[in-house]
Amino acid sequence: MNKKKNKKASRLKGVIGPALVILVGVGIVVLMAFLSKDTSRAPQNDVNTATTQIESTEFSSGADISVDIDREQAPINLGYGLEIIEVGSYTGLYMEDGTDDIVSGVMMLVLENKGEDDIQYAVINASNDGESYRFSLTNLAVGEKVVLLELERKPKPSKSELTAVLEDVVRFDEPMSTKESLVRIRGLDGMMNIENISGEDISGDIYVYYKYSASDVFYGGITFRVSVKGGLKNGELRQLPAAHYSPSGCTVVHVDVAG
């Protein structure tokens, strides 16, 4: 599957400047964070160097989303090419535990992989004025950005003077791949169609990994998975339930074929 083709967003709702919070209307919405396209250097503290935008998409339903970005917080280099480029307060859909609860004022990070390796797993420990915060990350390719929410739903401190370190990190031995020459993946809300187009039988289990997304940003450290047990015959198509999946609000980031 072409990642870029699967990242669809319906309509632009507004731009967030310093200390400005934008509410998107009730309906199908998602938090959207567009950052500077120049990834060769870290964002500066000048408010004109980066903006955060809100965009509407079929990410979820029935949730108003708002975000307040702290422009005083400097970027933090965590190592392994991972960099915290923004810190903020988030109100809306909480995706990290799969519950999709509605939360208010939860601390969020925007993380970018500026390294040379795709990241399979990482845990970030952060602290601010004696308070600790934890974030987790799965399946982030080189050059991608992701919005992470605090794992215990803690609120953002009134003033961010954050320090952060990686507690753990696991890198992929090889870059993630959607195996487009082997399988064709299509879907609808809550369902996914997986078809063997390889020209021969696939005997091993097939695992499809997908994340919430809109345009060029992923949402949540969490990655969802659908599995096809026993593989697929040549030309076989199988339809499987895929919780949280929607064609316009999710992107397949990796496909793994066992054996």
CORKADA-V39785 format. One record per residue. RES is the residue in one letter. OMEGA is omega in degrees with one decimal (NA if undefined). D_FIRST is the distance of its C-alpha to the first C-alpha in Angstrom with 1 decimal. Layout:
BEGIN
res->RES omega->OMEGA d_first->D_FIRST
res->RES omega->OMEGA d_first->D_FIRST
END
This chain:
BEGIN
res->M omega->177.2 d_first->0.0
res->N omega->-174.7 d_first->3.8
res->K omega->-175.9 d_first->6.0
res->K omega->-179.5 d_first->8.8
res->K omega->-176.8 d_first->8.0
res->N omega->-177.8 d_first->7.7
res->K omega->-176.0 d_first->11.0
res->K omega->174.9 d_first->13.7
res->A omega->-168.7 d_first->17.4
res->S omega->-176.7 d_first->20.1
res->R omega->-178.5 d_first->23.3
res->L omega->-177.2 d_first->25.1
res->K omega->-179.5 d_first->27.9
res->G omega->-178.4 d_first->29.7
res->V omega->179.0 d_first->30.3
res->I omega->172.6 d_first->31.9
res->G omega->-179.6 d_first->34.7
res->P omega->175.1 d_first->37.0
res->A omega->178.9 d_first->38.2
res->L omega->179.7 d_first->36.7
res->V omega->-179.8 d_first->34.9
res->I omega->177.3 d_first->33.0
res->L omega->172.1 d_first->32.6
res->V omega->-174.0 d_first->29.9
res->G omega->178.7 d_first->31.1
res->V omega->-178.3 d_first->30.9
res->G omega->-176.3 d_first->27.8
res->I omega->-169.6 d_first->24.1
res->V omega->174.6 d_first->23.8
res->V omega->171.7 d_first->22.3
res->L omega->-176.4 d_first->23.7
res->M omega->179.6 d_first->22.2
res->A omega->175.3 d_first->23.3
res->F omega->-179.1 d_first->23.0
res->L omega->-179.6 d_first->24.8
res->S omega->-177.6 d_first->26.1
res->K omega->177.5 d_first->23.6
res->D omega->-177.2 d_first->25.9
res->T omega->-179.7 d_first->24.8
res->S omega->179.5 d_first->27.5
res->R omega->-178.1 d_first->30.1
res->A omega->176.6 d_first->30.5
res->P omega->178.3 d_first->31.1
res->Q omega->-179.8 d_first->34.8
res->N omega->176.2 d_first->36.9
res->D omega->-173.7 d_first->37.8
res->V omega->-178.1 d_first->36.2
res->N omega->-175.4 d_first->35.3
res->T omega->-179.4 d_first->32.9
res->A omega->176.0 d_first->30.1
res->T omega->174.9 d_first->29.4
res->T omega->-174.9 d_first->27.6
res->Q omega->175.1 d_first->26.3
res->I omega->178.8 d_first->25.7
res->E omega->-178.6 d_first->23.2
res->S omega->179.9 d_first->22.8
res->T omega->179.6 d_first->19.6
res->E omega->-179.9 d_first->18.9
res->F omega->178.7 d_first->18.9
res->S omega->180.0 d_first->22.1
res->S omega->173.3 d_first->25.2
res->G omega->-177.9 d_first->28.9
res->A omega->168.1 d_first->28.9
res->D omega->-179.6 d_first->30.4
res->I omega->172.7 d_first->29.0
res->S omega->-179.4 d_first->31.1
res->V omega->178.1 d_first->30.9
res->D omega->-177.5 d_first->33.7
res->I omega->176.6 d_first->32.9
res->D omega->-176.8 d_first->35.7
res->R omega->179.5 d_first->36.0
res->E omega->-178.1 d_first->38.8
res->Q omega->179.3 d_first->36.7
res->A omega->175.0 d_first->36.0
res->P omega->-178.9 d_first->32.7
res->I omega->176.7 d_first->32.9
res->N omega->-176.6 d_first->31.6
res->L omega->-172.6 d_first->30.8
res->G omega->-178.5 d_first->30.3
res->Y omega->179.6 d_first->27.3
res->G omega->-179.6 d_first->26.0
res->L omega->-178.2 d_first->25.7
res->E omega->171.9 d_first->27.5
res->I omega->-175.2 d_first->28.5
res->I omega->175.0 d_first->28.5
res->E omega->174.8 d_first->29.7
res->V omega->-178.2 d_first->31.6
res->G omega->176.9 d_first->32.2
res->S omega->-170.0 d_first->33.1
res->Y omega->172.8 d_first->30.6
res->T omega->-179.0 d_first->31.4
res->G omega->-176.5 d_first->28.9
res->L omega->177.0 d_first->26.4
res->Y omega->-172.4 d_first->26.7
res->M omega->-167.9 d_first->23.5
res->E omega->179.9 d_first->24.5
res->D omega->177.4 d_first->26.1
res->G omega->-177.2 d_first->23.9
res->T omega->-175.3 d_first->26.9
res->D omega->173.8 d_first->25.8
res->D omega->173.6 d_first->29.5
res->I omega->-177.3 d_first->30.8
res->V omega->-178.5 d_first->32.4
res->S omega->172.9 d_first->34.5
res->G omega->-179.4 d_first->35.2
res->V omega->179.2 d_first->33.0
res->M omega->178.7 d_first->32.6
res->M omega->172.1 d_first->29.3
res->L omega->166.2 d_first->28.0
res->V omega->-174.5 d_first->25.4
res->L omega->177.7 d_first->24.2
res->E omega->175.3 d_first->22.5
res->N omega->179.8 d_first->21.4
res->K omega->-175.9 d_first->23.3
res->G omega->-177.6 d_first->23.6
res->E omega->-176.6 d_first->22.4
res->D omega->169.9 d_first->20.7
res->D omega->-177.9 d_first->17.9
res->I omega->178.7 d_first->19.8
res->Q omega->-175.5 d_first->19.5
res->Y omega->174.2 d_first->22.5
res->A omega->174.4 d_first->25.3
res->V omega->-179.2 d_first->28.3
res->I omega->172.4 d_first->30.1
res->N omega->179.9 d_first->33.8
res->A omega->177.0 d_first->35.3
res->S omega->179.8 d_first->38.8
res->N omega->177.0 d_first->40.8
res->D omega->176.2 d_first->44.6
res->G omega->178.4 d_first->44.8
res->E omega->-179.2 d_first->42.0
res->S omega->-179.4 d_first->39.0
res->Y omega->-179.1 d_first->35.3
res->R omega->178.8 d_first->32.3
res->F omega->176.9 d_first->28.6
res->S omega->-174.6 d_first->25.8
res->L omega->170.5 d_first->22.4
res->T omega->169.6 d_first->19.5
res->N omega->176.0 d_first->16.2
res->L omega->-177.9 d_first->16.6
res->A omega->176.2 d_first->15.2
res->V omega->177.7 d_first->17.6
res->G omega->-177.0 d_first->18.1
res->E omega->176.5 d_first->16.8
res->K omega->179.3 d_first->19.3
res->V omega->172.2 d_first->19.9
res->V omega->179.8 d_first->22.7
res->L omega->177.7 d_first->24.6
res->L omega->-177.3 d_first->27.3
res->E omega->-169.2 d_first->30.5
res->L omega->178.4 d_first->30.4
res->E omega->177.0 d_first->33.8
res->R omega->179.1 d_first->33.3
res->K omega->179.2 d_first->36.0
res->P omega->175.8 d_first->36.9
res->K omega->176.0 d_first->36.6
res->P omega->-176.3 d_first->40.0
res->S omega->175.5 d_first->42.0
res->K omega->-176.1 d_first->41.8
res->S omega->168.3 d_first->39.1
res->E omega->-166.1 d_first->40.6
res->L omega->164.4 d_first->37.8
res->T omega->-176.0 d_first->37.8
res->A omega->177.4 d_first->34.8
res->V omega->173.5 d_first->34.0
res->L omega->174.1 d_first->31.4
res->E omega->-177.6 d_first->32.7
res->D omega->175.8 d_first->30.0
res->V omega->176.6 d_first->26.9
res->V omega->179.7 d_first->24.7
res->R omega->174.2 d_first->22.4
res->F omega->175.7 d_first->19.6
res->D omega->176.8 d_first->21.2
res->E omega->179.8 d_first->18.0
res->P omega->175.5 d_first->15.2
res->M omega->-178.1 d_first->12.4
res->S omega->176.5 d_first->9.3
res->T omega->173.9 d_first->6.1
res->K omega->-175.1 d_first->7.7
res->E omega->177.7 d_first->5.5
res->S omega->-178.4 d_first->9.2
res->L omega->-174.9 d_first->10.2
res->V omega->171.7 d_first->8.3
res->R omega->-175.8 d_first->6.6
res->I omega->175.0 d_first->6.3
res->R omega->-179.0 d_first->8.3
res->G omega->173.3 d_first->11.2
res->L omega->-176.3 d_first->14.5
res->D omega->176.2 d_first->16.9
res->G omega->-179.3 d_first->17.7
res->M omega->177.8 d_first->15.8
res->M omega->176.1 d_first->12.5
res->N omega->-178.4 d_first->11.9
res->I omega->-174.3 d_first->10.7
res->E omega->176.6 d_first->11.5
res->N omega->179.2 d_first->12.6
res->I omega->-173.5 d_first->12.0
res->S omega->-175.6 d_first->13.6
res->G omega->176.4 d_first->17.0
res->E omega->-178.7 d_first->18.8
res->D omega->170.5 d_first->19.3
res->I omega->-173.1 d_first->17.6
res->S omega->-177.1 d_first->20.7
res->G omega->175.6 d_first->19.6
res->D omega->179.5 d_first->18.4
res->I omega->-179.9 d_first->14.6
res->Y omega->-179.3 d_first->14.0
res->V omega->-177.8 d_first->11.0
res->Y omega->-178.9 d_first->11.8
res->Y omega->-176.9 d_first->11.3
res->K omega->168.8 d_first->13.7
res->Y omega->-178.4 d_first->15.4
res->S omega->168.9 d_first->14.6
res->A omega->-175.8 d_first->15.8
res->S omega->-172.7 d_first->15.2
res->D omega->-178.2 d_first->15.6
res->V omega->172.7 d_first->17.2
res->F omega->-176.4 d_first->16.5
res->Y omega->179.8 d_first->19.2
res->G omega->173.3 d_first->20.9
res->G omega->-177.6 d_first->21.2
res->I omega->172.1 d_first->20.1
res->T omega->-179.8 d_first->16.8
res->F omega->-176.0 d_first->16.3
res->R omega->171.3 d_first->15.4
res->V omega->-179.0 d_first->15.0
res->S omega->174.5 d_first->16.3
res->V omega->-177.4 d_first->16.7
res->K omega->176.5 d_first->20.2
res->G omega->176.6 d_first->21.4
res->G omega->-178.2 d_first->18.2
res->L omega->171.5 d_first->17.3
res->K omega->177.6 d_first->19.3
res->N omega->179.9 d_first->18.0
res->G omega->-178.8 d_first->16.5
res->E omega->175.6 d_first->17.0
res->L omega->178.0 d_first->15.1
res->R omega->177.9 d_first->16.1
res->Q omega->-175.4 d_first->16.1
res->L omega->173.0 d_first->16.9
res->P omega->-179.0 d_first->18.3
res->A omega->-178.2 d_first->16.3
res->A omega->178.1 d_first->18.9
res->H omega->-174.5 d_first->18.2
res->Y omega->166.3 d_first->14.8
res->S omega->-176.4 d_first->14.4
res->P omega->-175.7 d_first->11.6
res->S omega->-176.3 d_first->13.4
res->G omega->-179.3 d_first->14.7
res->C omega->176.1 d_first->12.0
res->T omega->171.8 d_first->8.9
res->V omega->-175.6 d_first->7.3
res->V omega->-176.5 d_first->8.9
res->H omega->173.4 d_first->9.6
res->V omega->-179.5 d_first->9.8
res->D omega->178.1 d_first->13.3
res->V omega->-177.6 d_first->15.0
res->A omega->177.8 d_first->18.8
res->G omega->NA d_first->21.2
END
